[in-house]
Amino acid sequence: MQPSFFCQSHCNDFFPETRQIGEVELQDKIFLNASANLVIVSMSRQIVQATKHHRHEIAR
């Protein structure tokens, strides 16, 4: 799953309703979204690193 796609679909999910919500709450949601994306990106990077390392170990 691509982080950018995840972000887009996520934003689209909550943007229609957030127009009625206060701006602060909207910013909170965007911030939460961004940090969730960072977690996903760093997790996927760790998985890639682990997989590379694992393949390297097998190749020995």
mmCIF file as Biopython writes it, N, C-alpha, C and O atoms, coordinates in Angstrom:
data_model
#
loop_
_atom_site.group_PDB
_atom_site.id
_atom_site.type_symbol
_atom_site.label_atom_id
_atom_site.label_alt_id
_atom_site.label_comp_id
_atom_site.label_asym_id
_atom_site.label_entity_id
_atom_site.label_seq_id
_atom_site.pdbx_PDB_ins_code
_atom_site.Cartn_x
_atom_site.Cartn_y
_atom_site.Cartn_z
_atom_site.occupancy
_atom_site.B_iso_or_equiv
_atom_site.auth_seq_id
_atom_site.auth_asym_id
_atom_site.pdbx_PDB_model_num
ATOM 1   N N  . MET A ? 1  ? 0.850   -1.210  0.000  1.0 0.0 1  A 1 
ATOM 2   C CA . MET A ? 1  ? 0.000   0.000   0.000  1.0 0.0 1  A 1 
ATOM 3   C C  . MET A ? 1  ? 0.879   1.252   0.000  1.0 0.0 1  A 1 
ATOM 4   O O  . MET A ? 1  ? 1.740   1.419   0.864  1.0 0.0 1  A 1 
ATOM 5   N N  . GLN A ? 2  ? 0.655   2.107   -0.957 1.0 0.0 2  A 1 
ATOM 6   C CA . GLN A ? 2  ? 1.471   3.315   -1.064 1.0 0.0 2  A 1 
ATOM 7   C C  . GLN A ? 2  ? 1.018   4.356   -0.039 1.0 0.0 2  A 1 
ATOM 8   O O  . GLN A ? 2  ? -0.177  4.635   0.063  1.0 0.0 2  A 1 
ATOM 9   N N  . PRO A ? 3  ? 1.958   4.936   0.727  1.0 0.0 3  A 1 
ATOM 10  C CA . PRO A ? 3  ? 1.592   5.951   1.725  1.0 0.0 3  A 1 
ATOM 11  C C  . PRO A ? 3  ? 0.788   7.112   1.134  1.0 0.0 3  A 1 
ATOM 12  O O  . PRO A ? 3  ? -0.171  7.586   1.742  1.0 0.0 3  A 1 
ATOM 13  N N  . SER A ? 4  ? 1.194   7.566   -0.067 1.0 0.0 4  A 1 
ATOM 14  C CA . SER A ? 4  ? 0.504   8.721   -0.654 1.0 0.0 4  A 1 
ATOM 15  C C  . SER A ? 4  ? -0.960  8.379   -0.959 1.0 0.0 4  A 1 
ATOM 16  O O  . SER A ? 4  ? -1.860  9.184   -0.721 1.0 0.0 4  A 1 
ATOM 17  N N  . PHE A ? 5  ? -1.177  7.186   -1.484 1.0 0.0 5  A 1 
ATOM 18  C CA . PHE A ? 5  ? -2.544  6.763   -1.780 1.0 0.0 5  A 1 
ATOM 19  C C  . PHE A ? 5  ? -3.342  6.643   -0.487 1.0 0.0 5  A 1 
ATOM 20  O O  . PHE A ? 5  ? -4.492  7.074   -0.399 1.0 0.0 5  A 1 
ATOM 21  N N  . PHE A ? 6  ? -2.700  6.048   0.510  1.0 0.0 6  A 1 
ATOM 22  C CA . PHE A ? 6  ? -3.339  5.901   1.823  1.0 0.0 6  A 1 
ATOM 23  C C  . PHE A ? 6  ? -3.774  7.263   2.348  1.0 0.0 6  A 1 
ATOM 24  O O  . PHE A ? 6  ? -4.893  7.428   2.833  1.0 0.0 6  A 1 
ATOM 25  N N  . CYS A ? 7  ? -2.871  8.235   2.244  1.0 0.0 7  A 1 
ATOM 26  C CA . CYS A ? 7  ? -3.148  9.586   2.739  1.0 0.0 7  A 1 
ATOM 27  C C  . CYS A ? 7  ? -4.340  10.185  1.991  1.0 0.0 7  A 1 
ATOM 28  O O  . CYS A ? 7  ? -5.259  10.728  2.603  1.0 0.0 7  A 1 
ATOM 29  N N  . GLN A ? 8  ? -4.312  10.079  0.668  1.0 0.0 8  A 1 
ATOM 30  C CA . GLN A ? 8  ? -5.384  10.660  -0.152 1.0 0.0 8  A 1 
ATOM 31  C C  . GLN A ? 8  ? -6.743  10.083  0.210  1.0 0.0 8  A 1 
ATOM 32  O O  . GLN A ? 8  ? -7.691  10.822  0.471  1.0 0.0 8  A 1 
ATOM 33  N N  . SER A ? 9  ? -6.831  8.762   0.225  1.0 0.0 9  A 1 
ATOM 34  C CA . SER A ? 9  ? -8.130  8.136   0.495  1.0 0.0 9  A 1 
ATOM 35  C C  . SER A ? 9  ? -8.590  8.483   1.906  1.0 0.0 9  A 1 
ATOM 36  O O  . SER A ? 9  ? -9.780  8.672   2.158  1.0 0.0 9  A 1 
ATOM 37  N N  . HIS A ? 10 ? -7.621  8.564   2.823  1.0 0.0 10 A 1 
ATOM 38  C CA . HIS A ? 10 ? -7.935  8.904   4.205  1.0 0.0 10 A 1 
ATOM 39  C C  . HIS A ? 10 ? -8.483  10.321  4.306  1.0 0.0 10 A 1 
ATOM 40  O O  . HIS A ? 10 ? -9.492  10.564  4.968  1.0 0.0 10 A 1 
ATOM 41  N N  . CYS A ? 11 ? -7.803  11.256  3.641  1.0 0.0 11 A 1 
ATOM 42  C CA . CYS A ? 11 ? -8.244  12.659  3.663  1.0 0.0 11 A 1 
ATOM 43  C C  . CYS A ? 11 ? -9.625  12.797  3.035  1.0 0.0 11 A 1 
ATOM 44  O O  . CYS A ? 11 ? -10.485 13.511  3.552  1.0 0.0 11 A 1 
ATOM 45  N N  . ASN A ? 12 ? -9.829  12.106  1.913  1.0 0.0 12 A 1 
ATOM 46  C CA . ASN A ? 12 ? -11.119 12.164  1.246  1.0 0.0 12 A 1 
ATOM 47  C C  . ASN A ? 12 ? -12.223 11.640  2.150  1.0 0.0 12 A 1 
ATOM 48  O O  . ASN A ? 12 ? -13.358 12.114  2.102  1.0 0.0 12 A 1 
ATOM 49  N N  . ASP A ? 13 ? -11.884 10.666  2.965  1.0 0.0 13 A 1 
ATOM 50  C CA . ASP A ? 13 ? -12.866 10.092  3.880  1.0 0.0 13 A 1 
ATOM 51  C C  . ASP A ? 13 ? -13.391 11.133  4.852  1.0 0.0 13 A 1 
ATOM 52  O O  . ASP A ? 13 ? -14.597 11.230  5.075  1.0 0.0 13 A 1 
ATOM 53  N N  . PHE A ? 14 ? -12.472 11.924  5.440  1.0 0.0 14 A 1 
ATOM 54  C CA . PHE A ? 14 ? -12.985 12.819  6.475  1.0 0.0 14 A 1 
ATOM 55  C C  . PHE A ? 14 ? -13.169 14.267  6.057  1.0 0.0 14 A 1 
ATOM 56  O O  . PHE A ? 14 ? -13.701 15.057  6.837  1.0 0.0 14 A 1 
ATOM 57  N N  . PHE A ? 15 ? -12.749 14.648  4.855  1.0 0.0 15 A 1 
ATOM 58  C CA . PHE A ? 15 ? -12.911 16.052  4.487  1.0 0.0 15 A 1 
ATOM 59  C C  . PHE A ? 15 ? -14.358 16.517  4.318  1.0 0.0 15 A 1 
ATOM 60  O O  . PHE A ? 15 ? -14.671 17.638  4.719  1.0 0.0 15 A 1 
ATOM 61  N N  . PRO A ? 16 ? -15.255 15.708  3.743  1.0 0.0 16 A 1 
ATOM 62  C CA . PRO A ? 16 ? -16.644 16.185  3.613  1.0 0.0 16 A 1 
ATOM 63  C C  . PRO A ? 16 ? -17.260 16.613  4.944  1.0 0.0 16 A 1 
ATOM 64  O O  . PRO A ? 16 ? -17.913 17.654  5.017  1.0 0.0 16 A 1 
ATOM 65  N N  . GLU A ? 17 ? -17.058 15.827  5.985  1.0 0.0 17 A 1 
ATOM 66  C CA . GLU A ? 17 ? -17.679 16.128  7.276  1.0 0.0 17 A 1 
ATOM 67  C C  . GLU A ? 17 ? -16.933 17.218  8.046  1.0 0.0 17 A 1 
ATOM 68  O O  . GLU A ? 17 ? -17.529 17.900  8.880  1.0 0.0 17 A 1 
ATOM 69  N N  . THR A ? 18 ? -15.637 17.390  7.775  1.0 0.0 18 A 1 
ATOM 70  C CA . THR A ? 18 ? -14.852 18.329  8.586  1.0 0.0 18 A 1 
ATOM 71  C C  . THR A ? 18 ? -15.199 19.782  8.273  1.0 0.0 18 A 1 
ATOM 72  O O  . THR A ? 18 ? -14.843 20.677  9.039  1.0 0.0 18 A 1 
ATOM 73  N N  . ARG A ? 19 ? -15.883 20.026  7.166  1.0 0.0 19 A 1 
ATOM 74  C CA . ARG A ? 19 ? -16.240 21.414  6.849  1.0 0.0 19 A 1 
ATOM 75  C C  . ARG A ? 19 ? -17.154 21.996  7.915  1.0 0.0 19 A 1 
ATOM 76  O O  . ARG A ? 19 ? -17.185 23.209  8.122  1.0 0.0 19 A 1 
ATOM 77  N N  . GLN A ? 20 ? -17.904 21.120  8.594  1.0 0.0 20 A 1 
ATOM 78  C CA . GLN A ? 20 ? -18.797 21.588  9.654  1.0 0.0 20 A 1 
ATOM 79  C C  . GLN A ? 20 ? -18.073 21.680  11.003 1.0 0.0 20 A 1 
ATOM 80  O O  . GLN A ? 20 ? -18.562 22.311  11.940 1.0 0.0 20 A 1 
ATOM 81  N N  . ILE A ? 21 ? -16.909 21.045  11.084 1.0 0.0 21 A 1 
ATOM 82  C CA . ILE A ? 21 ? -16.166 21.021  12.360 1.0 0.0 21 A 1 
ATOM 83  C C  . ILE A ? 21 ? -15.230 22.226  12.431 1.0 0.0 21 A 1 
ATOM 84  O O  . ILE A ? 21 ? -14.848 22.792  11.407 1.0 0.0 21 A 1 
ATOM 85  N N  . GLY A ? 22 ? -14.867 22.608  13.657 1.0 0.0 22 A 1 
ATOM 86  C CA . GLY A ? 22 ? -13.950 23.733  13.842 1.0 0.0 22 A 1 
ATOM 87  C C  . GLY A ? 22 ? -12.586 23.489  13.214 1.0 0.0 22 A 1 
ATOM 88  O O  . GLY A ? 22 ? -12.184 22.344  13.005 1.0 0.0 22 A 1 
ATOM 89  N N  . GLU A ? 23 ? -11.883 24.565  12.918 1.0 0.0 23 A 1 
ATOM 90  C CA . GLU A ? 23 ? -10.600 24.451  12.229 1.0 0.0 23 A 1 
ATOM 91  C C  . GLU A ? 23 ? -9.557  23.734  13.072 1.0 0.0 23 A 1 
ATOM 92  O O  . GLU A ? 23 ? -8.724  22.999  12.541 1.0 0.0 23 A 1 
ATOM 93  N N  . VAL A ? 24 ? -9.598  23.945  14.380 1.0 0.0 24 A 1 
ATOM 94  C CA . VAL A ? 24 ? -8.614  23.303  15.259 1.0 0.0 24 A 1 
ATOM 95  C C  . VAL A ? 24 ? -8.748  21.793  15.169 1.0 0.0 24 A 1 
ATOM 96  O O  . VAL A ? 24 ? -7.755  21.071  15.080 1.0 0.0 24 A 1 
ATOM 97  N N  . GLU A ? 25 ? -9.992  21.325  15.193 1.0 0.0 25 A 1 
ATOM 98  C CA . GLU A ? 25 ? -10.228 19.891  15.122 1.0 0.0 25 A 1 
ATOM 99  C C  . GLU A ? 25 ? -9.759  19.337  13.785 1.0 0.0 25 A 1 
ATOM 100 O O  . GLU A ? 25 ? -9.228  18.229  13.705 1.0 0.0 25 A 1 
ATOM 101 N N  . LEU A ? 26 ? -9.962  20.118  12.750 1.0 0.0 26 A 1 
ATOM 102 C CA . LEU A ? 26 ? -9.521  19.718  11.414 1.0 0.0 26 A 1 
ATOM 103 C C  . LEU A ? 26 ? -8.001  19.570  11.401 1.0 0.0 26 A 1 
ATOM 104 O O  . LEU A ? 26 ? -7.467  18.599  10.865 1.0 0.0 26 A 1 
ATOM 105 N N  . GLN A ? 27 ? -7.315  20.538  11.996 1.0 0.0 27 A 1 
ATOM 106 C CA . GLN A ? 27 ? -5.850  20.476  12.055 1.0 0.0 27 A 1 
ATOM 107 C C  . GLN A ? 27 ? -5.390  19.263  12.858 1.0 0.0 27 A 1 
ATOM 108 O O  . GLN A ? 27 ? -4.411  18.606  12.504 1.0 0.0 27 A 1 
ATOM 109 N N  . ASP A ? 28 ? -6.104  18.977  13.938 1.0 0.0 28 A 1 
ATOM 110 C CA . ASP A ? 28 ? -5.775  17.786  14.741 1.0 0.0 28 A 1 
ATOM 111 C C  . ASP A ? 28 ? -5.885  16.526  13.888 1.0 0.0 28 A 1 
ATOM 112 O O  . ASP A ? 28 ? -5.020  15.651  13.929 1.0 0.0 28 A 1 
ATOM 113 N N  . LYS A ? 29 ? -6.952  16.456  13.126 1.0 0.0 29 A 1 
ATOM 114 C CA . LYS A ? 29 ? -7.160  15.278  12.285 1.0 0.0 29 A 1 
ATOM 115 C C  . LYS A ? 29 ? -6.050  15.154  11.259 1.0 0.0 29 A 1 
ATOM 116 O O  . LYS A ? 29 ? -5.529  14.062  11.029 1.0 0.0 29 A 1 
ATOM 117 N N  . ILE A ? 30 ? -5.686  16.270  10.641 1.0 0.0 30 A 1 
ATOM 118 C CA . ILE A ? 30 ? -4.619  16.245  9.631  1.0 0.0 30 A 1 
ATOM 119 C C  . ILE A ? 30 ? -3.307  15.813  10.285 1.0 0.0 30 A 1 
ATOM 120 O O  . ILE A ? 30 ? -2.551  15.026  9.715  1.0 0.0 30 A 1 
ATOM 121 N N  . PHE A ? 31 ? -3.048  16.328  11.470 1.0 0.0 31 A 1 
ATOM 122 C CA . PHE A ? 31 ? -1.812  15.975  12.176 1.0 0.0 31 A 1 
ATOM 123 C C  . PHE A ? 31 ? -1.793  14.478  12.503 1.0 0.0 31 A 1 
ATOM 124 O O  . PHE A ? 31 ? -0.783  13.804  12.301 1.0 0.0 31 A 1 
ATOM 125 N N  . LEU A ? 32 ? -2.913  13.969  13.007 1.0 0.0 32 A 1 
ATOM 126 C CA . LEU A ? 32 ? -3.005  12.546  13.321 1.0 0.0 32 A 1 
ATOM 127 C C  . LEU A ? 32 ? -2.784  11.720  12.065 1.0 0.0 32 A 1 
ATOM 128 O O  . LEU A ? 32 ? -2.092  10.702  12.088 1.0 0.0 32 A 1 
ATOM 129 N N  . ASN A ? 33 ? -3.379  12.170  10.974 1.0 0.0 33 A 1 
ATOM 130 C CA . ASN A ? 33 ? -3.229  11.500  9.695  1.0 0.0 33 A 1 
ATOM 131 C C  . ASN A ? 33 ? -1.777  11.436  9.274  1.0 0.0 33 A 1 
ATOM 132 O O  . ASN A ? 33 ? -1.272  10.387  8.873  1.0 0.0 33 A 1 
ATOM 133 N N  . ALA A ? 34 ? -1.105  12.593  9.373  1.0 0.0 34 A 1 
ATOM 134 C CA . ALA A ? 34 ? 0.288   12.673  8.965  1.0 0.0 34 A 1 
ATOM 135 C C  . ALA A ? 34 ? 1.155   11.754  9.815  1.0 0.0 34 A 1 
ATOM 136 O O  . ALA A ? 34 ? 2.032   11.068  9.291  1.0 0.0 34 A 1 
ATOM 137 N N  . SER A ? 35 ? 0.914   11.737  11.131 1.0 0.0 35 A 1 
ATOM 138 C CA . SER A ? 35 ? 1.750   10.891  11.981 1.0 0.0 35 A 1 
ATOM 139 C C  . SER A ? 35 ? 1.449   9.416   11.737 1.0 0.0 35 A 1 
ATOM 140 O O  . SER A ? 35 ? 2.347   8.578   11.823 1.0 0.0 35 A 1 
ATOM 141 N N  . ALA A ? 36 ? 0.190   9.093   11.433 1.0 0.0 36 A 1 
ATOM 142 C CA . ALA A ? 36 ? -0.140  7.702   11.095 1.0 0.0 36 A 1 
ATOM 143 C C  . ALA A ? 36 ? 0.602   7.288   9.829  1.0 0.0 36 A 1 
ATOM 144 O O  . ALA A ? 36 ? 1.101   6.167   9.732  1.0 0.0 36 A 1 
ATOM 145 N N  . ASN A ? 37 ? 0.672   8.202   8.856  1.0 0.0 37 A 1 
ATOM 146 C CA . ASN A ? 37 ? 1.399   7.909   7.622  1.0 0.0 37 A 1 
ATOM 147 C C  . ASN A ? 37 ? 2.878   7.702   7.892  1.0 0.0 37 A 1 
ATOM 148 O O  . ASN A ? 37 ? 3.497   6.807   7.315  1.0 0.0 37 A 1 
ATOM 149 N N  . LEU A ? 38 ? 3.452   8.527   8.768  1.0 0.0 38 A 1 
ATOM 150 C CA . LEU A ? 38 ? 4.868   8.377   9.102  1.0 0.0 38 A 1 
ATOM 151 C C  . LEU A ? 38 ? 5.133   7.010   9.715  1.0 0.0 38 A 1 
ATOM 152 O O  . LEU A ? 38 ? 6.135   6.362   9.412  1.0 0.0 38 A 1 
ATOM 153 N N  . VAL A ? 39 ? 4.220   6.582   10.582 1.0 0.0 39 A 1 
ATOM 154 C CA . VAL A ? 39 ? 4.378   5.273   11.221 1.0 0.0 39 A 1 
ATOM 155 C C  . VAL A ? 39 ? 4.351   4.183   10.157 1.0 0.0 39 A 1 
ATOM 156 O O  . VAL A ? 39 ? 5.178   3.271   10.169 1.0 0.0 39 A 1 
ATOM 157 N N  . ILE A ? 40 ? 3.395   4.287   9.239  1.0 0.0 40 A 1 
ATOM 158 C CA . ILE A ? 40 ? 3.269   3.279   8.183  1.0 0.0 40 A 1 
ATOM 159 C C  . ILE A ? 40 ? 4.522   3.257   7.311  1.0 0.0 40 A 1 
ATOM 160 O O  . ILE A ? 40 ? 5.040   2.189   6.985  1.0 0.0 40 A 1 
ATOM 161 N N  . VAL A ? 41 ? 5.003   4.436   6.940  1.0 0.0 41 A 1 
ATOM 162 C CA . VAL A ? 41 ? 6.190   4.515   6.084  1.0 0.0 41 A 1 
ATOM 163 C C  . VAL A ? 41 ? 7.396   3.916   6.798  1.0 0.0 41 A 1 
ATOM 164 O O  . VAL A ? 41 ? 8.134   3.124   6.213  1.0 0.0 41 A 1 
ATOM 165 N N  . SER A ? 42 ? 7.600   4.289   8.059  1.0 0.0 42 A 1 
ATOM 166 C CA . SER A ? 42 ? 8.779   3.774   8.765  1.0 0.0 42 A 1 
ATOM 167 C C  . SER A ? 42 ? 8.655   2.271   9.002  1.0 0.0 42 A 1 
ATOM 168 O O  . SER A ? 42 ? 9.653   1.552   8.955  1.0 0.0 42 A 1 
ATOM 169 N N  . MET A ? 43 ? 7.439   1.794   9.258  1.0 0.0 43 A 1 
ATOM 170 C CA . MET A ? 43 ? 7.246   0.357   9.434  1.0 0.0 43 A 1 
ATOM 171 C C  . MET A ? 43 ? 7.567   -0.385  8.149  1.0 0.0 43 A 1 
ATOM 172 O O  . MET A ? 43 ? 8.242   -1.413  8.177  1.0 0.0 43 A 1 
ATOM 173 N N  . SER A ? 44 ? 7.090   0.125   7.026  1.0 0.0 44 A 1 
ATOM 174 C CA . SER A ? 44 ? 7.346   -0.555  5.759  1.0 0.0 44 A 1 
ATOM 175 C C  . SER A ? 44 ? 8.835   -0.512  5.427  1.0 0.0 44 A 1 
ATOM 176 O O  . SER A ? 44 ? 9.368   -1.457  4.846  1.0 0.0 44 A 1 
ATOM 177 N N  . ARG A ? 45 ? 9.513   0.587   5.796  1.0 0.0 45 A 1 
ATOM 178 C CA . ARG A ? 45 ? 10.966  0.647   5.578  1.0 0.0 45 A 1 
ATOM 179 C C  . ARG A ? 45 ? 11.668  -0.409  6.410  1.0 0.0 45 A 1 
ATOM 180 O O  . ARG A ? 45 ? 12.591  -1.069  5.934  1.0 0.0 45 A 1 
ATOM 181 N N  . GLN A ? 46 ? 11.233  -0.570  7.650  1.0 0.0 46 A 1 
ATOM 182 C CA . GLN A ? 46 ? 11.847  -1.574  8.527  1.0 0.0 46 A 1 
ATOM 183 C C  . GLN A ? 46 ? 11.635  -2.974  7.963  1.0 0.0 46 A 1 
ATOM 184 O O  . GLN A ? 46 ? 12.533  -3.816  8.004  1.0 0.0 46 A 1 
ATOM 185 N N  . ILE A ? 47 ? 10.439  -3.210  7.437  1.0 0.0 47 A 1 
ATOM 186 C CA . ILE A ? 47 ? 10.136  -4.522  6.859  1.0 0.0 47 A 1 
ATOM 187 C C  . ILE A ? 47 ? 11.044  -4.782  5.659  1.0 0.0 47 A 1 
ATOM 188 O O  . ILE A ? 47 ? 11.579  -5.879  5.497  1.0 0.0 47 A 1 
ATOM 189 N N  . VAL A ? 48 ? 11.210  -3.752  4.817  1.0 0.0 48 A 1 
ATOM 190 C CA . VAL A ? 48 ? 12.083  -3.888  3.645  1.0 0.0 48 A 1 
ATOM 191 C C  . VAL A ? 48 ? 13.513  -4.195  4.093  1.0 0.0 48 A 1 
ATOM 192 O O  . VAL A ? 48 ? 14.160  -5.092  3.553  1.0 0.0 48 A 1 
ATOM 193 N N  . GLN A ? 49 ? 14.001  -3.439  5.089  1.0 0.0 49 A 1 
ATOM 194 C CA . GLN A ? 49 ? 15.351  -3.660  5.603  1.0 0.0 49 A 1 
ATOM 195 C C  . GLN A ? 49 ? 15.503  -5.083  6.141  1.0 0.0 49 A 1 
ATOM 196 O O  . GLN A ? 49 ? 16.482  -5.769  5.849  1.0 0.0 49 A 1 
ATOM 197 N N  . ALA A ? 50 ? 14.522  -5.510  6.929  1.0 0.0 50 A 1 
ATOM 198 C CA . ALA A ? 50 ? 14.573  -6.848  7.522  1.0 0.0 50 A 1 
ATOM 199 C C  . ALA A ? 50 ? 14.577  -7.912  6.436  1.0 0.0 50 A 1 
ATOM 200 O O  . ALA A ? 50 ? 15.301  -8.902  6.535  1.0 0.0 50 A 1 
ATOM 201 N N  . THR A ? 51 ? 13.770  -7.710  5.401  1.0 0.0 51 A 1 
ATOM 202 C CA . THR A ? 51 ? 13.693  -8.674  4.308  1.0 0.0 51 A 1 
ATOM 203 C C  . THR A ? 51 ? 15.027  -8.752  3.579  1.0 0.0 51 A 1 
ATOM 204 O O  . THR A ? 51 ? 15.507  -9.842  3.269  1.0 0.0 51 A 1 
ATOM 205 N N  . LYS A ? 52 ? 15.628  -7.589  3.305  1.0 0.0 52 A 1 
ATOM 206 C CA . LYS A ? 52 ? 16.935  -7.562  2.639  1.0 0.0 52 A 1 
ATOM 207 C C  . LYS A ? 52 ? 17.965  -8.301  3.481  1.0 0.0 52 A 1 
ATOM 208 O O  . LYS A ? 52 ? 18.739  -9.108  2.966  1.0 0.0 52 A 1 
ATOM 209 N N  . HIS A ? 53 ? 17.967  -8.019  4.777  1.0 0.0 53 A 1 
ATOM 210 C CA . HIS A ? 53 ? 18.926  -8.644  5.688  1.0 0.0 53 A 1 
ATOM 211 C C  . HIS A ? 53 ? 18.720  -10.164 5.690  1.0 0.0 53 A 1 
ATOM 212 O O  . HIS A ? 53 ? 19.674  -10.939 5.638  1.0 0.0 53 A 1 
ATOM 213 N N  . HIS A ? 54 ? 17.455  -10.558 5.751  1.0 0.0 54 A 1 
ATOM 214 C CA . HIS A ? 54 ? 17.097  -11.972 5.789  1.0 0.0 54 A 1 
ATOM 215 C C  . HIS A ? 54 ? 17.583  -12.666 4.520  1.0 0.0 54 A 1 
ATOM 216 O O  . HIS A ? 54 ? 18.163  -13.749 4.585  1.0 0.0 54 A 1 
ATOM 217 N N  . ARG A ? 55 ? 17.346  -12.041 3.366  1.0 0.0 55 A 1 
ATOM 218 C CA . ARG A ? 55 ? 17.777  -12.616 2.087  1.0 0.0 55 A 1 
ATOM 219 C C  . ARG A ? 55 ? 19.293  -12.751 2.062  1.0 0.0 55 A 1 
ATOM 220 O O  . ARG A ? 55 ? 19.836  -13.738 1.566  1.0 0.0 55 A 1 
ATOM 221 N N  . HIS A ? 56 ? 19.962  -11.747 2.602  1.0 0.0 56 A 1 
ATOM 222 C CA . HIS A ? 56 ? 21.421  -11.751 2.633  1.0 0.0 56 A 1 
ATOM 223 C C  . HIS A ? 56 ? 21.920  -12.929 3.482  1.0 0.0 56 A 1 
ATOM 224 O O  . HIS A ? 56 ? 22.875  -13.615 3.119  1.0 0.0 56 A 1 
ATOM 225 N N  . GLU A ? 57 ? 21.252  -13.143 4.617  1.0 0.0 57 A 1 
ATOM 226 C CA . GLU A ? 57 ? 21.632  -14.245 5.509  1.0 0.0 57 A 1 
ATOM 227 C C  . GLU A ? 57 ? 21.432  -15.588 4.814  1.0 0.0 57 A 1 
ATOM 228 O O  . GLU A ? 57 ? 22.266  -16.486 4.932  1.0 0.0 57 A 1 
ATOM 229 N N  . ILE A ? 58 ? 20.321  -15.720 4.090  1.0 0.0 58 A 1 
ATOM 230 C CA . ILE A ? 58 ? 20.021  -16.974 3.380  1.0 0.0 58 A 1 
ATOM 231 C C  . ILE A ? 58 ? 21.068  -17.209 2.283  1.0 0.0 58 A 1 
ATOM 232 O O  . ILE A ? 58 ? 21.516  -18.335 2.065  1.0 0.0 58 A 1 
ATOM 233 N N  . ALA A ? 59 ? 21.445  -16.129 1.604  1.0 0.0 59 A 1 
ATOM 234 C CA . ALA A ? 59 ? 22.389  -16.228 0.492  1.0 0.0 59 A 1 
ATOM 235 C C  . ALA A ? 59 ? 23.758  -16.744 0.953  1.0 0.0 59 A 1 
ATOM 236 O O  . ALA A ? 59 ? 24.491  -17.341 0.164  1.0 0.0 59 A 1 
ATOM 237 N N  . ARG A ? 60 ? 24.098  -16.520 2.205  1.0 0.0 60 A 1 
ATOM 238 C CA . ARG A ? 60 ? 25.403  -16.982 2.709  1.0 0.0 60 A 1 
ATOM 239 C C  . ARG A ? 60 ? 25.489  -18.469 2.587  1.0 0.0 60 A 1 
ATOM 240 O O  . ARG A ? 60 ? 26.505  -19.060 2.954  1.0 0.0 60 A 1 
#
